[in-house]
């Protein structure tokens, strides 16, 4: 489980193969503090540490992961948002994020208003029906609040700190990002649809 509060940006040092695709990251943390089998969110996608070297961690992305996320497009030199799994009892500053990406969203418009940047994204229908204005959304591993939602166009308002601390500052028209719907919305939708089916 994660919070969506990105700890750092990491550079891709290895991107090789298909299903599983090997990924390596130059990480800012002491590698000795991370164990094999630990979970790390990479642009919002939970992956398992399978190998480590000084200052580097390695992962494998399965076929299903590659189908649903942007990880299959990563190349050496790209940068990604990273977050270690949260510790039970720690402050939850963002929202509950599983690292189970629902699909890919695409930036369709960017508008600056003062120091705030409004980013408009086309999102999958399956995510739209689980989301609401002022609700939480996870984009590329970043916990954000939905400023607006019309049909399949979702809007988020980004402050300068978030742009500087994550990869969001580099997004442009056409950028693809991993998206995960709010956990609460997911279960409420499942509960409601199941109740409706039971009435038939």
QUISUL-V683581 format. One record per helix or strand of 2 or more residues. SS is the DSSP state (H for helix, E for strand). FROM is the first residue (numbers start at 1). TO is the last residue. Records with the same first field share a line. If there is no record, write none. Layout:
BEGIN
SS: FROM-TO ; FROM-TO
END
This chain:
BEGIN
E: 8-16 ; 21-26 ; 39-42 ; 45-48 ; 51-53 ; 56-61 ; 79-84 ; 103-113 ; 116-122 ; 136-139 ; 142-150 ; 153-158 ; 176-181
H: 31-33 ; 63-68 ; 71-73 ; 125-128 ; 160-165 ; 167-170 ; 183-199
END
